[in-house]
Amino acid sequence: MRKLTLALLSGAYVCIALITAVLVWRIGGGAGAGAAALIGMLGLCFAVHGVIARLGQQGELADEVATVRQAHLILAGEIEKIQSRLTDVIETIAEDALRRSEEIYSEVQMLEDVVQSMGERLEAQLSQQVERAGAIEASPHAAALLQTVRSALDAGRVDLYLQAVVSLPQRRTQYYESFSRLRDETGRVLMPAEFLSVAEPGGLVAAIDNLLLFRCVQIVRRLAGQDRKVGIFCNISLASLGDDDFFPAFMEFMAANRDLAGSLIFELGQNAFNARGSVEARNMAKLAELGFRFSIDKVGNLDFDFQDFARADVGFVKIAAPLLIGELEDYNGRLGLRSLPGVEAAEFATIARRHGVELVVEKVESERQVVDILDLDIALGQGHLFGEPRPIRDAVLAESQAPTAFIQAALRRHAG
């Protein structure tokens, strides 16, 4: 468009120059004067055009400068808004960090209080067990084993093992069960059947159970922080549930961690559950009010009181595969349970679910057992077939070593 305009203007300038040259020639100026007039007028026209073009360019430049200034003002305003937003974000992050630090400090303080109570209680328990421990020490082997257990607790050689509880038939991990294992000075792992025989009369079972409880809480907290929706079964003893010194502080700690209620299931044996007294039942109800559930293991018979389970917020019952499969019996073409003759085997899991109880078959060792379990409509399994217990090592357990210091102090005071 600009080229066309320039061509038209150039043509107009030439016409004006020609007209001027003709007029000069007509008034008697001659051909030379006409040619001079033609050249002069062309030069004048183009000179005037140059001046006007420069003035136009200066006007355009002024407009562009004004536009740039306006854009700069807009940009400066946006930068100011962004800086204001960044300031707000930084302040929010700082406030969140401060709040989180306060929460962590509060949790640690609470944990220390609970551990302090546990340490004092342990010291009292150890004092009461001196005579019984003396009877154990009369046997050289038992005395050596008791000393090994004491040394393991004193040195913090208590490991947490987790074993998967899987869904059937998919075999996806839904839960873990936690186990405690002790190690001697050489690193050899002591199995519960070995160390509990001297730990219980020696007054050390409560220390082991309580330490396991704290570590389970820490592991669940770590899994929740990783957004992993996996629960953990954690053993709890009647001694802990009925301990008037330990339980109130532990209850306070669990209340501060009630967001973990869907991921932490407290487990106790069938005989312990049936032997619970009013204090233990009341304390279980307090945990249930926070949303925590319970599991029954070490099942010796299938004559369950599901209504009692429902009242006690029992959500899981673990039955060993050999026991359950050994109970199966054919009644004239109908598969039933030997100890429950009026119940069809396929209805057993359904009856449990009606009362809010999910059956778990543990100690599963073979694929044949899995087939029988699926025929009984049981949805959860546990055993070496799905994975052996695996240790959770130093990096994770470092978060929950605080109780060890109090156990060490109590053990040292009674070592002499």
Backbone torsions as a table, in degrees:
resi	resn	phi	psi	omega
1	MET	NA	-41.1	-179.8
2	ARG	-66.7	-35.1	178.1
3	LYS	-65.2	-41.6	178.1
4	LEU	-62.0	-43.3	178.7
5	THR	-61.0	-43.5	179.9
6	LEU	-63.3	-38.9	179.1
7	ALA	-65.6	-43.5	178.9
8	LEU	-63.3	-43.0	179.2
9	LEU	-64.6	-40.3	178.9
10	SER	-62.3	-41.4	177.0
11	GLY	-61.6	-42.1	179.4
12	ALA	-62.7	-40.5	179.7
13	TYR	-63.5	-40.9	179.3
14	VAL	-63.9	-42.4	178.7
15	CYS	-60.7	-46.1	179.7
16	ILE	-60.4	-42.7	-179.5
17	ALA	-64.8	-40.7	179.1
18	LEU	-64.3	-43.3	179.1
19	ILE	-60.8	-43.5	-179.9
20	THR	-63.8	-41.9	-179.5
21	ALA	-63.7	-41.7	178.6
22	VAL	-62.7	-43.7	179.3
23	LEU	-60.9	-42.8	179.3
24	VAL	-63.7	-41.7	179.9
25	TRP	-65.7	-39.1	-178.0
26	ARG	-68.3	-32.7	-178.5
27	ILE	-84.2	8.8	172.4
28	GLY	98.3	19.5	-179.2
29	GLY	-79.2	-17.4	-179.4
30	GLY	88.1	171.3	-177.4
31	ALA	-67.6	-38.2	-179.7
32	GLY	-64.5	-42.5	179.2
33	ALA	-65.8	-36.3	177.9
34	GLY	-63.8	-43.8	179.1
35	ALA	-62.8	-41.4	179.0
36	ALA	-63.5	-40.9	178.8
37	ALA	-63.8	-38.3	178.9
38	LEU	-61.2	-48.9	-178.5
39	ILE	-66.2	-41.4	-178.4
40	GLY	-64.2	-42.4	-177.6
41	MET	-68.6	-37.8	176.5
42	LEU	-61.6	-43.6	179.0
43	GLY	-62.3	-41.8	180.0
44	LEU	-63.6	-44.4	-178.6
45	CYS	-61.8	-45.6	-179.1
46	PHE	-69.0	-30.6	176.2
47	ALA	-65.3	-46.2	178.7
48	VAL	-62.2	-40.3	178.2
49	HIS	-60.4	-40.6	179.3
50	GLY	-63.0	-42.4	178.9
51	VAL	-62.4	-45.7	-179.3
52	ILE	-63.8	-39.4	180.0
53	ALA	-62.3	-43.7	179.3
54	ARG	-63.7	-39.4	177.3
55	LEU	-62.7	-39.2	178.0
56	GLY	-64.6	-42.2	178.6
57	GLN	-62.8	-40.1	178.0
58	GLN	-63.4	-37.9	178.3
59	GLY	-66.4	-41.3	177.6
60	GLU	-63.4	-40.6	179.3
61	LEU	-63.2	-40.0	178.6
62	ALA	-63.3	-40.4	178.0
63	ASP	-64.1	-42.0	179.5
64	GLU	-64.0	-40.8	177.6
65	VAL	-61.5	-42.6	179.0
66	ALA	-63.2	-40.1	178.6
67	THR	-63.7	-43.2	178.5
68	VAL	-62.0	-41.9	178.7
69	ARG	-61.8	-41.6	179.5
70	GLN	-64.7	-42.1	178.2
71	ALA	-63.8	-37.3	177.9
72	HIS	-63.1	-41.4	178.2
73	LEU	-63.3	-42.2	178.7
74	ILE	-63.6	-43.9	179.4
75	LEU	-62.1	-42.3	178.7
76	ALA	-61.9	-38.9	177.7
77	GLY	-64.3	-42.0	178.8
78	GLU	-65.5	-40.6	177.8
79	ILE	-61.5	-40.0	178.8
80	GLU	-63.8	-40.1	177.8
81	LYS	-64.3	-43.3	179.6
82	ILE	-62.3	-42.6	178.3
83	GLN	-61.6	-38.3	178.5
84	SER	-65.4	-41.4	178.7
85	ARG	-65.8	-42.2	178.0
86	LEU	-60.2	-40.5	178.0
87	THR	-61.4	-42.3	179.2
88	ASP	-64.5	-42.1	-180.0
89	VAL	-63.4	-44.4	179.8
90	ILE	-61.6	-42.4	178.8
91	GLU	-64.1	-40.0	179.1
92	THR	-64.4	-43.9	178.7
93	ILE	-61.6	-42.7	179.9
94	ALA	-63.2	-41.2	178.7
95	GLU	-64.9	-42.6	178.5
96	ASP	-63.4	-42.4	179.0
97	ALA	-62.6	-41.7	179.1
98	LEU	-64.8	-41.9	179.9
99	ARG	-64.4	-43.6	179.4
100	ARG	-63.3	-39.4	178.4
101	SER	-62.9	-39.6	178.6
102	GLU	-65.9	-39.7	178.3
103	GLU	-63.9	-44.5	179.6
104	ILE	-62.9	-42.6	179.7
105	TYR	-62.8	-41.4	178.9
106	SER	-63.5	-41.1	179.9
107	GLU	-65.1	-43.3	179.1
108	VAL	-63.4	-41.4	178.4
109	GLN	-61.4	-42.4	179.6
110	MET	-65.1	-42.2	178.2
111	LEU	-60.9	-42.1	179.1
112	GLU	-62.4	-40.0	178.6
113	ASP	-63.4	-43.9	179.6
114	VAL	-64.1	-43.6	179.9
115	VAL	-64.2	-38.1	177.0
116	GLN	-58.9	-46.2	178.5
117	SER	-62.3	-40.8	179.7
118	MET	-64.0	-41.2	179.9
119	GLY	-64.1	-42.3	178.7
120	GLU	-64.6	-41.4	179.7
121	ARG	-64.7	-41.1	179.8
122	LEU	-61.8	-41.0	179.0
123	GLU	-60.9	-42.0	178.4
124	ALA	-65.0	-40.6	179.6
125	GLN	-65.0	-40.1	179.2
126	LEU	-64.4	-36.6	177.9
127	SER	-63.5	-39.4	-178.7
128	GLN	-72.5	-20.3	-175.6
129	GLN	-96.8	5.3	-175.8
130	VAL	-59.3	-44.2	-177.7
131	GLU	-66.5	-42.1	179.6
132	ARG	-67.3	-38.0	176.7
133	ALA	-63.8	-33.6	177.8
134	GLY	-62.9	-36.1	178.3
135	ALA	-66.5	-37.3	178.4
136	ILE	-65.9	-42.0	-176.3
137	GLU	-67.0	-11.1	175.7
138	ALA	-67.1	-25.1	175.5
139	SER	-94.3	119.8	-177.5
140	PRO	-55.7	-43.7	-179.4
141	HIS	-65.6	-45.6	-180.0
142	ALA	-64.6	-38.9	179.2
143	ALA	-63.8	-41.7	179.4
144	ALA	-65.8	-39.9	179.8
145	LEU	-67.5	-39.9	177.7
146	LEU	-62.6	-40.8	178.5
147	GLN	-64.7	-36.1	177.4
148	THR	-64.5	-41.5	178.3
149	VAL	-64.5	-45.2	178.6
150	ARG	-59.5	-43.4	-179.0
151	SER	-65.2	-38.3	179.1
152	ALA	-63.9	-42.9	177.4
153	LEU	-66.3	-41.0	-178.2
154	ASP	-63.3	-38.7	-177.3
155	ALA	-91.7	0.3	-179.9
156	GLY	73.9	23.4	179.9
157	ARG	-86.9	57.6	178.0
158	VAL	-119.0	112.6	-176.5
159	ASP	-100.8	150.9	175.4
160	LEU	-104.1	125.4	177.1
161	TYR	-111.0	144.1	176.9
162	LEU	-123.4	136.0	175.4
163	GLN	-123.3	135.8	-174.8
164	ALA	-71.6	142.6	167.9
165	VAL	-113.4	117.3	-169.0
166	VAL	-109.7	156.8	173.5
167	SER	-81.9	148.3	178.8
168	LEU	-119.0	138.6	6.4
169	PRO	-90.3	0.9	-172.9
170	GLN	-67.5	-29.0	-179.0
171	ARG	64.3	38.3	174.4
172	ARG	-94.7	140.5	-178.2
173	THR	-68.1	122.1	178.5
174	GLN	-108.2	-33.8	-178.2
175	TYR	-144.4	172.0	168.7
176	TYR	-128.8	148.3	168.4
177	GLU	-106.8	137.7	-177.9
178	SER	-98.9	144.6	176.9
179	PHE	-134.9	149.3	174.4
180	SER	-103.3	140.1	177.1
181	ARG	-133.5	138.3	176.3
182	LEU	-102.7	151.8	175.5
183	ARG	-122.9	138.9	176.3
184	ASP	-84.2	-174.0	-175.3
185	GLU	-62.5	-26.1	-178.4
186	THR	-87.5	-4.8	-177.8
187	GLY	93.5	-1.6	178.5
188	ARG	-67.5	133.6	-178.5
189	VAL	-82.5	130.6	177.0
190	LEU	-96.6	123.4	178.9
191	MET	-80.1	154.2	-178.6
192	PRO	-53.9	-40.1	-179.5
193	ALA	-59.3	-25.3	-178.5
194	GLU	-86.2	-48.5	-173.0
195	PHE	-87.1	-22.3	-178.8
196	LEU	-69.1	-24.7	-179.1
197	SER	-62.8	-26.7	177.3
198	VAL	-110.2	-22.9	-178.3
199	ALA	-69.1	-37.1	-177.7
200	GLU	-67.8	-54.2	176.9
201	PRO	-68.1	-20.8	178.2
202	GLY	-83.0	-0.9	176.4
203	GLY	76.6	23.7	-175.1
204	LEU	-109.2	-6.1	-178.8
205	VAL	-63.2	-40.9	179.9
206	ALA	-60.7	-40.0	179.0
207	ALA	-62.0	-43.4	-180.0
208	ILE	-66.4	-45.9	-179.6
209	ASP	-61.4	-45.5	-177.4
210	ASN	-65.6	-40.2	177.2
211	LEU	-62.4	-39.8	178.4
212	LEU	-63.4	-39.4	178.8
213	LEU	-59.7	-47.1	-179.2
214	PHE	-63.5	-40.0	-178.8
215	ARG	-68.7	-35.7	176.6
216	CYS	-61.8	-42.8	178.6
217	VAL	-60.2	-43.4	-179.1
218	GLN	-65.2	-40.4	179.8
219	ILE	-65.9	-43.7	178.4
220	VAL	-62.2	-40.1	177.8
221	ARG	-61.6	-41.7	179.6
222	ARG	-66.1	-43.9	179.1
223	LEU	-63.5	-39.3	178.7
224	ALA	-64.7	-37.3	177.9
225	GLY	-64.6	-26.4	177.3
226	GLN	-90.9	6.4	179.9
227	ASP	58.3	38.7	176.3
228	ARG	-102.0	117.2	-175.7
229	LYS	-84.8	67.5	-179.3
230	VAL	-127.7	132.6	-180.0
231	GLY	-96.8	165.8	179.7
232	ILE	-129.9	130.9	170.8
233	PHE	-85.5	125.5	-178.0
234	CYS	-126.8	125.2	-178.3
235	ASN	-67.1	139.5	174.2
236	ILE	-134.6	137.4	-175.7
237	SER	-95.9	159.3	174.2
238	LEU	-61.6	-32.4	179.1
239	ALA	-60.1	-40.7	178.5
240	SER	-69.9	-40.6	-179.7
241	LEU	-67.1	-28.9	-178.0
242	GLY	-101.5	7.2	-176.9
243	ASP	-82.9	108.7	-177.0
244	ASP	-66.9	-23.7	178.8
245	ASP	-86.3	-42.2	-176.3
246	PHE	-78.4	-45.7	-167.2
247	PHE	-63.8	-41.7	-179.6
248	PRO	-58.1	-42.5	178.3
249	ALA	-68.1	-39.4	177.7
250	PHE	-64.0	-39.1	178.0
251	MET	-62.2	-40.2	178.4
252	GLU	-64.3	-40.3	178.7
253	PHE	-64.4	-43.5	-179.8
254	MET	-68.8	-32.6	176.9
255	ALA	-63.2	-36.3	177.6
256	ALA	-71.8	-16.9	179.8
257	ASN	-117.3	30.3	-175.5
258	ARG	-67.3	-14.0	175.6
259	ASP	-66.9	-13.1	178.3
260	LEU	-92.9	5.5	-173.2
261	ALA	-57.9	-33.6	-179.9
262	GLY	-77.3	-8.4	-174.7
263	SER	-115.4	-8.7	-176.8
264	LEU	-120.9	119.4	-179.8
265	ILE	-116.8	123.2	180.0
266	PHE	-85.7	133.6	-172.5
267	GLU	-121.7	135.8	174.2
268	LEU	-142.8	157.5	-175.7
269	GLY	-69.7	160.6	-179.2
270	GLN	-60.9	-44.4	179.7
271	ASN	-64.2	-40.5	178.4
272	ALA	-64.3	-41.8	179.0
273	PHE	-61.6	-44.5	-179.3
274	ASN	-68.7	-25.4	-177.4
275	ALA	-92.3	2.0	-177.0
276	ARG	-64.2	141.6	177.9
277	GLY	-97.8	-170.2	-177.1
278	SER	-65.2	-36.8	-179.2
279	VAL	-66.4	-47.6	-179.5
280	GLU	-63.8	-41.6	179.5
281	ALA	-63.7	-40.9	179.7
282	ARG	-65.1	-40.8	-179.8
283	ASN	-70.4	-33.5	173.7
284	MET	-63.7	-39.4	178.8
285	ALA	-64.2	-35.0	177.9
286	LYS	-64.9	-41.4	176.5
287	LEU	-66.2	-38.0	179.4
288	ALA	-64.7	-34.5	178.2
289	GLU	-63.1	-27.3	176.7
290	LEU	-81.4	-7.0	179.3
291	GLY	104.9	-2.0	-179.5
292	PHE	-78.3	145.0	179.5
293	ARG	-113.7	172.2	-176.4
294	PHE	-126.4	158.5	177.5
295	SER	-132.3	145.3	177.7
296	ILE	-109.5	128.0	174.4
297	ASP	-128.3	-168.2	-177.5
298	LYS	52.2	44.4	-177.5
299	VAL	-73.5	129.7	178.5
300	GLY	-105.1	-22.1	177.6
301	ASN	-150.1	159.2	-175.0
302	LEU	-97.9	10.1	179.8
303	ASP	-81.2	74.5	-174.2
304	PHE	-85.4	147.1	169.4
305	ASP	-101.9	89.5	-174.8
306	PHE	-64.7	-29.8	177.6
307	GLN	-66.5	-38.7	175.8
308	ASP	-65.1	-39.1	176.3
309	PHE	-60.1	-44.5	-178.6
310	ALA	-63.5	-41.6	178.8
311	ARG	-63.6	-31.8	-177.2
312	ALA	-93.7	8.3	-179.9
313	ASP	58.6	39.7	173.3
314	VAL	-81.3	120.0	-177.4
315	GLY	-104.2	-12.9	-177.3
316	PHE	-143.1	146.0	171.6
317	VAL	-132.6	125.5	-179.4
318	LYS	-101.2	127.4	-179.1
319	ILE	-122.2	130.9	178.3
320	ALA	-65.6	138.4	-178.5
321	ALA	-56.8	-44.8	178.8
322	PRO	-60.4	-38.1	179.0
323	LEU	-66.0	-48.5	-176.8
324	LEU	-64.5	-48.0	-178.5
325	ILE	-68.0	-32.7	176.7
326	GLY	-68.1	-20.1	178.6
327	GLU	-82.1	-13.7	-177.5
328	LEU	-70.2	136.6	-179.9
329	GLU	-150.9	142.5	-178.6
330	ASP	-88.5	117.9	176.8
331	TYR	-108.7	90.1	177.7
332	ASN	53.2	49.3	178.2
333	GLY	86.2	-1.8	178.7
334	ARG	-112.5	123.7	-178.3
335	LEU	-81.5	120.1	-179.0
336	GLY	-128.9	-173.0	179.1
337	LEU	-112.2	132.1	-173.4
338	ARG	-59.0	-43.1	-177.7
339	SER	-82.5	-8.9	178.6
340	LEU	-130.9	72.6	-173.0
341	PRO	-62.2	-22.4	-178.8
342	GLY	-88.5	2.6	-176.0
343	VAL	-118.5	127.3	174.0
344	GLU	-72.0	141.8	-176.3
345	ALA	-58.1	-39.2	-177.9
346	ALA	-68.8	-17.2	-179.1
347	GLU	-93.2	-10.0	-173.6
348	PHE	-60.1	-49.0	-180.0
349	ALA	-65.8	-35.3	179.2
350	THR	-65.0	-42.6	177.8
351	ILE	-61.4	-41.6	179.1
352	ALA	-61.8	-43.6	-178.4
353	ARG	-64.9	-32.7	177.8
354	ARG	-60.4	-26.4	179.3
355	HIS	-100.8	15.3	177.0
356	GLY	76.3	22.2	-177.7
357	VAL	-114.3	130.5	175.7
358	GLU	-104.6	127.2	179.1
359	LEU	-82.1	139.8	176.2
360	VAL	-124.9	126.3	176.0
361	VAL	-95.3	117.4	-179.3
362	GLU	-104.6	173.8	-179.3
363	LYS	57.5	40.9	176.4
364	VAL	-81.2	123.4	-173.9
365	GLU	-119.3	-14.4	-174.2
366	SER	-141.8	158.9	178.5
367	GLU	-67.8	-30.3	178.5
368	ARG	-61.9	-38.9	177.7
369	GLN	-64.2	-37.8	178.9
370	VAL	-60.6	-41.3	178.9
371	VAL	-60.4	-45.6	178.8
372	ASP	-63.3	-39.7	-179.4
373	ILE	-64.4	-42.9	179.5
374	LEU	-65.1	-34.2	177.3
375	ASP	-64.2	-24.7	-179.8
376	LEU	-91.6	6.1	177.2
377	ASP	60.9	35.4	176.4
378	ILE	-96.5	130.7	-166.8
379	ALA	-99.7	-6.8	-176.6
380	LEU	-130.0	139.4	178.9
381	GLY	-137.8	156.3	-178.9
382	GLN	-149.6	140.8	178.6
383	GLY	158.2	173.5	-177.7
384	HIS	-62.4	-23.9	177.1
385	LEU	-61.0	-32.9	-178.7
386	PHE	-98.0	-5.5	179.1
387	GLY	139.3	134.2	177.8
388	GLU	-79.2	160.7	175.2
389	PRO	-59.9	134.4	-179.1
390	ARG	-120.0	142.6	-176.9
391	PRO	-76.9	144.1	170.1
392	ILE	-99.9	115.1	-166.6
393	ARG	-92.7	-162.8	-162.6
394	ASP	-51.6	-47.5	-171.2
395	ALA	-59.6	-38.9	-179.1
396	VAL	-78.5	-45.0	-175.4
397	LEU	-71.5	-14.8	178.7
398	ALA	-61.2	-25.3	-179.7
399	GLU	-72.0	-18.5	-172.9
400	SER	-123.8	35.4	-178.1
401	GLN	-88.6	-7.7	-175.4
402	ALA	-53.4	-43.5	-178.9
403	PRO	-60.2	-27.8	-177.0
404	THR	-59.4	-37.1	-178.2
405	ALA	-60.7	-40.3	179.8
406	PHE	-72.6	-36.3	176.1
407	ILE	-63.3	-41.5	179.1
408	GLN	-61.8	-45.5	-178.6
409	ALA	-61.1	-43.7	-179.4
410	ALA	-65.4	-42.1	179.5
411	LEU	-64.2	-39.7	-179.5
412	ARG	-65.2	-37.4	-179.6
413	ARG	-65.0	-28.4	-178.5
414	HIS	-100.4	-1.8	-178.9
415	ALA	-67.2	-32.5	-179.6
416	GLY	-88.2	NA	NA
